Amino acid sequence: MIRLHLHLISDSTGETLENIAKAGLAQFDDVETIKHFWPMVRTEGHLDRVLEDVGKQPGLILFTMVDHNVRARLEDRCRMMGLPAVSALDPVIDALSHMLGMEAKERPGRQHMLDAAYFSRVEAIQYTIAHDDGLASEDWEEADIVLAGVSRTSKTPTSIYLANRGFKVANIPLVPESPPPESLYGLKHPIVVGLTTSPDRLVQVRRNRLLSLNQAPETDYVDNERVKKEVAFARRIFADNEWPVIDVTRRSIEESAAAILNIVSDRRAGGESTSA
């Protein structure tokens, strides 16, 4: 089970954010979401107190904020804290503005200016969704990060988290019976990172997944010996290609993403990092 802290910050009641969060979370299984509600945040002072508490349990921030100054402070503080902050209504308002040919009454801040950083983040999210679970291998070279691992090692949620930070991410399942395309081993631009976990933990997560789908929980998918061989198969690939490895056994999504970003930073600075 993956744990995610989700902070909903609103200058109103927060009901809209809660509904959006529910709809998004319905797309993911085996995620324990701890929701933190921060309604009626309308001043910079109130926001500072909220963010102080957010920093103690970091995670994904969804917000709706009309006041320009408060929103700008939220975005600046989140950027300094290294936390992803997503304005939940931006895409809807921007699409309406474009189709109607008019500006919204209240333009909620700088992100609505649709600058290069905004488009870059949108492009990263679109790329990541289109390259989930081994799809579109011909485009992997365009990725910033490629995540590889056996089934249920948090590849998809970690990819989406990183995409919200502006990184194009492809993720690839490693299955002994169906090896990945040879092109994976010749990638030049992306940093390929292996995700692994303990076999016992993996069996537990997979069994919970089957139960949630009302399927028989005793199959090869959760067989202890088979799972051990899968994990060993993936680790051999990581070692043979000298890819850095992240053990996600006891890590939350944000902790795994932070470790991956450290690897990216080290590589860009000319350093090396092989495991975490």
C-alpha positions in Angstrom: 0.0 0.0 0.0 1.4 3.4 -1.0 0.8 6.3 1.3 0.2 9.8 0.0 -0.4 13.1 1.9 -2.8 15.2 -0.1 -3.2 18.9 1.0 -6.3 20.7 -0.2 -5.9 24.4 0.2 -8.8 26.7 -0.7 -9.9 30.3 -0.2 -13.5 28.9 0.0 -15.0 25.8 1.6 -12.8 23.3 -0.4 -15.7 21.2 -1.6 -14.7 21.6 -5.3 -11.2 20.4 -4.4 -12.5 17.4 -2.5 -14.6 16.3 -5.5 -11.7 16.7 -7.9 -9.4 14.8 -5.6 -11.9 11.9 -5.2 -12.3 11.7 -9.0 -8.5 11.6 -9.5 -7.8 9.1 -6.7 -10.4 6.7 -8.1 -8.0 6.0 -10.9 -5.4 4.4 -8.6 -5.4 1.3 -6.5 -3.5 0.4 -3.3 -3.0 4.1 -2.3 -3.6 5.1 1.3 -4.5 8.8 1.0 -4.2 11.1 4.0 -6.2 14.2 3.1 -5.5 17.5 4.9 -8.2 20.2 4.4 -7.2 23.8 4.6 -10.4 25.9 3.8 -10.9 29.7 3.9 -7.2 30.5 3.4 -7.5 34.2 2.3 -4.5 36.0 3.7 -0.7 35.5 3.4 -0.4 35.1 7.2 -2.9 32.3 7.2 -1.2 30.7 4.3 2.2 30.8 6.0 0.7 29.0 9.0 -0.8 26.4 6.8 2.4 25.8 4.8 4.3 25.4 8.1 2.1 22.4 8.9 2.3 21.1 5.3 6.0 21.0 5.6 5.8 18.6 8.5 3.9 16.1 6.3 4.9 16.9 2.7 2.9 15.7 -0.2 0.9 16.8 -3.2 -0.9 20.2 -2.9 -4.1 20.9 -4.8 -5.4 24.5 -4.5 -8.0 27.0 -5.6 -7.0 30.6 -5.0 -8.3 33.8 -6.5 -6.3 36.5 -4.6 -3.3 37.2 -6.8 -0.9 37.9 -3.9 -1.9 34.9 -1.8 -1.6 32.6 -4.8 1.8 34.0 -5.8 3.0 33.4 -2.3 1.7 29.9 -2.3 3.4 29.1 -5.6 6.7 30.7 -4.5 6.7 28.9 -1.1 5.9 25.5 -2.6 8.7 26.0 -5.2 11.2 26.8 -2.4 10.0 23.7 -0.4 10.2 21.5 -3.4 6.6 20.5 -3.2 4.3 20.1 -6.3 1.3 22.5 -6.2 -1.5 22.1 -8.8 -4.2 24.7 -9.4 -7.2 22.4 -9.9 -9.3 24.8 -12.0 -6.7 26.3 -14.3 -7.2 24.0 -17.3 -11.0 24.4 -17.2 -10.9 28.2 -16.8 -8.3 28.5 -19.6 -10.3 26.3 -22.0 -13.4 28.4 -21.3 -11.5 31.6 -21.8 -10.2 30.4 -25.1 -13.5 29.1 -26.4 -15.5 32.2 -25.2 -12.9 34.7 -26.3 -13.0 36.5 -23.0 -11.0 36.8 -19.8 -12.3 35.2 -16.6 -13.6 37.7 -14.0 -10.9 36.9 -11.5 -7.7 35.8 -13.0 -6.1 33.6 -10.3 -2.5 34.5 -10.5 0.6 34.1 -12.5 0.1 30.5 -13.6 -2.8 31.8 -15.8 -0.4 33.7 -17.9 0.4 30.4 -19.6 4.1 31.1 -19.8 6.7 28.6 -21.0 6.9 26.8 -17.6 3.1 26.2 -17.6 3.1 24.7 -21.1 6.2 22.6 -20.2 4.4 21.1 -17.2 1.3 20.3 -19.3 3.4 18.7 -22.0 5.2 16.6 -19.3 1.9 15.3 -17.9 0.6 14.5 -21.4 3.8 12.7 -22.3 3.8 10.7 -19.1 0.2 9.5 -19.4 0.9 8.5 -23.0 4.0 6.5 -22.0 2.6 4.6 -19.0 3.3 0.9 -18.6 5.6 0.5 -21.5 3.6 2.3 -24.2 5.1 4.1 -27.2 8.6 2.7 -26.9 9.6 4.6 -30.0 9.4 7.8 -28.1 11.3 6.9 -24.9 14.4 8.8 -26.0 12.3 12.0 -25.5 11.8 11.3 -21.8 13.7 13.0 -19.1 13.3 10.0 -16.8 12.5 6.3 -17.4 11.3 4.2 -14.5 11.7 0.4 -14.8 10.5 -2.3 -12.4 8.3 -5.3 -11.8 4.6 -4.9 -11.4 3.4 -2.9 -8.4 6.6 -1.0 -7.6 4.7 2.3 -7.7 5.9 3.2 -11.3 2.8 4.9 -12.4 2.0 7.2 -9.4 5.7 8.1 -9.1 5.7 9.0 -12.8 2.6 11.2 -12.4 4.1 12.9 -9.4 7.3 13.7 -11.3 5.3 14.9 -14.3 3.7 17.5 -12.1 7.2 18.7 -11.4 7.7 19.2 -15.2 9.6 16.0 -16.0 8.6 13.8 -19.0 8.5 10.2 -17.6 8.1 6.9 -19.2 7.6 3.8 -17.1 8.3 0.2 -18.2 7.3 -3.1 -16.6 10.0 -5.8 -16.3 8.4 -9.2 -16.9 10.7 -12.3 -17.2 8.3 -13.8 -19.8 8.2 -10.7 -21.9 11.5 -8.8 -21.8 11.4 -5.0 -22.7 12.5 -3.8 -26.2 16.2 -3.7 -26.8 15.9 0.1 -27.4 15.6 0.5 -23.6 19.3 -0.4 -23.2 20.5 2.2 -25.7 18.7 5.3 -24.4 21.0 8.3 -24.4 18.9 11.3 -23.1 16.8 9.9 -20.3 18.1 8.8 -16.9 16.9 5.3 -16.4 16.1 4.4 -12.8 15.2 1.0 -11.4 12.4 0.6 -8.8 12.6 -2.4 -6.5 10.9 -3.6 -3.3 11.1 -6.6 -1.0 9.4 -9.7 -2.3 7.3 -10.2 0.8 6.0 -6.6 0.6 5.4 -7.1 -3.2 3.3 -10.2 -2.5 1.2 -8.3 0.0 0.6 -5.4 -2.3 -0.3 -7.7 -5.2 -2.7 -9.8 -3.1 -4.5 -6.7 -2.0 -4.8 -5.6 -5.6 -6.4 -8.9 -6.6 -8.8 -8.8 -3.6 -9.8 -5.2 -4.6 -10.7 -6.6 -8.0 -12.6 -9.5 -6.5 -10.2 -12.0 -8.1 -8.7 -15.1 -6.6 -5.8 -14.1 -4.4 -3.8 -17.3 -5.0 -2.2 -17.2 -8.5 1.3 -17.2 -9.9 1.1 -13.4 -9.6 1.5 -13.7 -5.8 3.5 -16.9 -5.6 6.4 -16.2 -3.2 9.0 -18.1 -5.3 7.9 -16.6 -8.6 7.9 -13.1 -7.1 11.4 -13.6 -5.7 12.6 -14.6 -9.2 10.9 -11.6 -10.7 12.6 -9.2 -8.3 16.0 -10.9 -8.9 15.4 -10.7 -12.7 14.8 -7.0 -12.5 17.9 -6.5 -10.2 20.1 -8.3 -12.7 18.9 -5.9 -15.4 19.6 -2.9 -13.2 23.1 -4.2 -12.3 24.0 -5.2 -15.9 23.2 -1.7 -17.2 24.5 0.1 -14.1 21.2 1.9 -13.6 20.6 3.6 -10.2 18.1 1.8 -8.0 15.5 3.1 -5.6 14.1 0.7 -3.0 10.4 1.7 -2.5 9.6 -0.8 0.2 9.3 1.7 3.0 9.1 4.9 0.9 6.1 7.1 0.2 5.6 8.4 -3.4 7.0 11.8 -2.5 10.0 10.1 -0.9 10.7 8.0 -3.9 10.3 11.0 -6.2 12.7 13.0 -4.0 15.3 10.3 -4.3 14.9 10.1 -8.0 15.3 13.9 -8.3 18.5 13.7 -6.3 19.8 11.3 -8.9 18.8 13.6 -11.7 20.5 16.5 -9.9 23.7 14.5 -9.4 23.8 13.4 -13.0 23.3 16.9 -14.3 26.0 18.2 -12.0 28.3 15.5 -13.3 28.2 13.2 -10.2 27.1 9.6 -9.8 24.5 7.9 -7.7 23.7 4.2 -8.0 21.3 3.3 -5.2 19.1 4.7 -2.6 
